[in-house]
Amino acid sequence: MASEGTREMQSSVDSKKKGVEEEKAEKEKEKEEMVKLPPPPEKPLPGDCCGSGCVRCVWDVYYEELEDYNKLCEKGSGGTKKEGDDPSKAQMMTTTTTTMMRGFHFQLTLVLAVITLAALYPRDALTGAEAATSTSAFVQNVIYSNRIAMFSKSYCPYCLGAKRIFSELHEKPFVVELDLRDDGSQIQSVLLDLTGKRTVPQIFVNGKHIGGSDDLKAAVANGQLQKLLAST
């Protein structure tokens, strides 16, 4: 009887010992699995896209993967937690990092949108006053940066006559064809303020206003044009 009781006791001890060893081995296996974390998600470049012309899609996927990865890191570090570690602080840092990266993504998207709109609608970006100032500066630059400046229209017979006169004098004016420019009407408005006329051609020599086609013929006839050209 005593021998049988001893065997039962020994069997119980062995069973408990085996159970403890199996539990220990299972915990070690879980610990190894938690330590083996996958690599973090690869951060996309600003120009990456899903093919639909957007930038947002790949960034959203990245943030979701990063969030899952951070949660996995927290779970994996649970078995090797050090004394003094605060899970709430780690979670706060993860949330803050994700929020900052989402903020950066929003700013990047906004900048790209502004650049795209500016490229598509360059003229819409200027106010009326800025456009007028820009046109006036262009006209002034043409007049004072060229020996002979002519504001013309490509189909105008009077403009063609003025060009013929300069060709006969072997002079080559700098010609601005108003009908071939989007801002042609604005340039005519600036010329009206400068000369009191909207007609073409309007001719300037060394910054001095000569006038139209008939004025040019008169300046050639009385020698005024030759004097102005000779002064440079």
VMD Tcl script that draws the C-alpha trace (Angstrom):
set ca {
  {0.00 0.00 0.00}
  {2.80 2.37 0.98}
  {4.66 1.53 -2.22}
  {1.56 2.18 -4.34}
  {1.00 5.54 -2.61}
  {4.60 6.51 -3.21}
  {4.29 5.71 -6.92}
  {1.13 7.82 -7.20}
  {2.82 10.70 -5.42}
  {5.87 10.45 -7.67}
  {3.62 10.33 -10.75}
  {1.78 13.46 -9.58}
  {5.07 15.27 -9.00}
  {6.36 14.25 -12.44}
  {3.10 15.37 -14.05}
  {3.25 18.77 -12.36}
  {6.92 19.13 -13.28}
  {6.14 18.29 -16.90}
  {3.27 20.78 -16.91}
  {5.55 23.50 -15.53}
  {8.21 22.74 -18.15}
  {5.63 22.79 -20.96}
  {4.20 26.09 -19.71}
  {7.71 27.53 -19.48}
  {8.55 26.36 -23.02}
  {5.29 27.85 -24.33}
  {6.07 31.20 -22.68}
  {9.58 31.17 -24.14}
  {8.10 30.49 -27.58}
  {5.61 33.36 -27.20}
  {8.43 35.62 -26.03}
  {10.53 34.76 -29.10}
  {7.57 35.43 -31.39}
  {6.96 38.81 -29.74}
  {10.63 39.80 -30.05}
  {10.72 38.95 -33.75}
  {9.06 42.07 -35.16}
  {8.66 42.72 -38.88}
  {10.54 45.67 -40.42}
  {8.77 49.06 -40.28}
  {6.77 50.13 -43.36}
  {8.71 51.89 -46.10}
  {8.03 55.62 -46.21}
  {6.75 56.75 -49.67}
  {8.33 59.59 -51.59}
  {6.33 62.83 -52.23}
  {5.96 61.94 -55.91}
  {4.75 58.37 -55.34}
  {1.20 57.67 -56.44}
  {-1.26 54.84 -56.91}
  {-1.57 55.69 -60.61}
  {-4.66 57.89 -60.32}
  {-2.67 61.12 -60.22}
  {-2.97 61.62 -56.44}
  {-0.45 61.70 -53.61}
  {-2.78 61.12 -50.66}
  {-3.43 57.41 -51.25}
  {0.08 56.04 -50.59}
  {0.53 58.30 -47.57}
  {-2.72 57.10 -45.99}
  {-1.63 53.50 -46.47}
  {1.76 54.34 -44.97}
  {0.21 55.95 -41.87}
  {-2.12 53.00 -41.33}
  {0.78 50.54 -41.64}
  {2.89 52.68 -39.30}
  {0.10 52.76 -36.72}
  {-0.26 48.96 -36.89}
  {3.51 48.59 -36.64}
  {3.67 50.80 -33.53}
  {0.89 48.77 -31.90}
  {2.79 45.58 -32.73}
  {5.95 47.07 -31.20}
  {4.05 47.90 -28.01}
  {2.65 44.36 -27.89}
  {6.06 42.85 -28.60}
  {7.75 44.88 -25.87}
  {5.12 43.76 -23.31}
  {7.06 40.62 -22.37}
  {10.35 42.49 -21.88}
  {9.00 45.56 -20.10}
  {11.63 47.34 -18.02}
  {11.03 48.81 -14.61}
  {9.89 52.39 -14.84}
  {8.36 52.05 -18.35}
  {5.05 53.88 -18.72}
  {2.73 52.44 -21.41}
  {0.67 55.65 -21.48}
  {3.80 57.68 -22.30}
  {4.76 55.31 -25.12}
  {1.24 55.47 -26.51}
  {1.29 59.28 -26.24}
  {4.62 59.46 -28.12}
  {3.27 57.17 -30.84}
  {0.09 59.23 -31.18}
  {2.08 62.48 -31.26}
  {4.44 61.15 -33.94}
  {1.54 59.95 -36.08}
  {-0.26 63.29 -35.66}
  {2.87 65.24 -36.63}
  {3.39 63.09 -39.72}
  {-0.27 63.52 -40.74}
  {0.17 67.28 -40.30}
  {3.25 67.20 -42.51}
  {1.33 65.20 -45.11}
  {-1.50 67.78 -45.09}
  {0.98 70.67 -45.50}
  {2.75 68.87 -48.35}
  {-0.57 68.22 -50.10}
  {-1.57 71.87 -49.65}
  {1.72 73.13 -51.10}
  {1.41 70.82 -54.11}
  {-2.16 72.01 -54.68}
  {-1.10 75.68 -54.57}
  {1.79 75.06 -56.99}
  {-0.52 73.18 -59.36}
  {-3.15 75.93 -59.32}
  {-0.51 78.61 -59.86}
  {0.84 76.70 -62.86}
  {-2.61 76.14 -64.36}
  {-3.94 79.66 -63.77}
  {-0.96 82.07 -63.73}
  {-3.00 85.10 -64.78}
  {-5.72 84.46 -62.20}
  {-3.09 84.83 -59.49}
  {-2.68 88.55 -60.30}
  {-5.10 91.19 -59.11}
  {-6.28 93.90 -61.51}
  {-3.85 96.44 -60.04}
  {-0.91 94.01 -60.23}
  {-1.74 93.11 -63.84}
  {-1.93 96.80 -64.81}
  {1.40 97.52 -63.11}
  {3.01 94.53 -64.83}
  {1.73 95.63 -68.28}
  {2.87 99.22 -67.74}
  {6.33 98.01 -66.69}
  {6.53 95.86 -69.82}
  {5.65 98.81 -72.11}
  {8.17 101.10 -70.39}
  {10.86 98.43 -70.69}
  {10.19 97.99 -74.42}
  {10.31 101.76 -75.07}
  {13.49 102.51 -73.14}
  {15.43 99.29 -73.75}
  {15.29 99.41 -77.56}
  {16.67 101.93 -80.05}
  {13.47 101.68 -82.11}
  {10.27 100.29 -80.58}
  {7.05 99.75 -82.53}
  {3.70 98.64 -81.16}
  {1.94 97.06 -84.12}
  {-0.73 94.64 -85.34}
  {0.34 92.00 -87.81}
  {-2.56 92.59 -90.23}
  {-2.54 96.43 -90.14}
  {-1.53 98.03 -93.51}
  {-0.24 101.19 -91.76}
  {2.02 99.05 -89.58}
  {3.28 97.20 -92.66}
  {4.04 100.59 -94.29}
  {6.02 101.72 -91.23}
  {8.01 98.47 -91.23}
  {8.77 99.02 -94.93}
  {10.16 102.52 -94.21}
  {12.53 101.17 -91.55}
  {13.58 98.37 -93.90}
  {14.49 100.95 -96.57}
  {16.54 102.82 -93.95}
  {18.24 99.51 -93.02}
  {16.89 99.82 -89.49}
  {15.35 96.95 -87.56}
  {12.78 98.02 -84.95}
  {11.75 95.93 -81.96}
  {8.12 95.09 -82.82}
  {5.37 94.09 -80.38}
  {2.43 92.58 -82.29}
  {-0.58 93.34 -80.08}
  {-2.97 91.00 -81.90}
  {-0.67 88.06 -81.19}
  {-0.57 88.65 -77.42}
  {-3.13 87.85 -74.73}
  {-2.47 91.22 -73.07}
  {-2.69 93.23 -76.31}
  {-5.73 95.24 -75.16}
  {-4.04 96.08 -71.83}
  {-0.95 97.30 -73.70}
  {-3.15 99.53 -75.88}
  {-4.68 101.01 -72.72}
  {-1.20 101.81 -71.39}
  {-0.26 103.38 -74.76}
  {-3.43 105.49 -74.56}
  {-2.29 106.84 -71.20}
  {1.21 107.56 -72.58}
  {0.38 108.99 -76.01}
  {-3.33 109.80 -75.97}
  {-3.90 107.34 -78.85}
  {-5.05 103.74 -79.11}
  {-4.25 103.40 -82.82}
  {-1.33 101.47 -84.27}
  {1.44 101.70 -85.09}
  {2.90 103.66 -82.18}
  {6.61 104.25 -82.74}
  {9.32 105.30 -80.28}
  {12.94 106.14 -81.14}
  {15.45 106.32 -78.29}
  {12.56 106.69 -75.84}
  {10.98 109.60 -77.77}
  {7.46 109.17 -79.13}
  {7.35 109.64 -82.92}
  {3.68 108.71 -83.46}
  {1.95 106.68 -86.15}
  {2.67 105.86 -89.78}
  {2.05 109.40 -91.12}
  {4.15 110.88 -88.29}
  {6.99 108.52 -89.22}
  {6.85 109.63 -92.87}
  {6.96 113.28 -91.79}
  {9.92 112.61 -89.45}
  {11.82 110.99 -92.33}
  {10.98 113.86 -94.68}
  {12.14 116.65 -92.32}
  {15.22 114.73 -91.11}
  {14.05 114.44 -87.48}
  {14.17 110.64 -87.53}
  {17.73 110.61 -88.90}
  {18.85 113.02 -86.15}
  {17.31 110.85 -83.44}
  {18.91 107.72 -84.86}
  {22.28 109.45 -85.19}
  {22.23 110.50 -81.53}
  {22.91 106.92 -80.44}
}
mol new
graphics top color blue
foreach p $ca { graphics top sphere $p radius 0.5 }
foreach p [lrange $ca 0 end-1] q [lrange $ca 1 end] { graphics top cylinder $p $q radius 0.2 }
display resetview
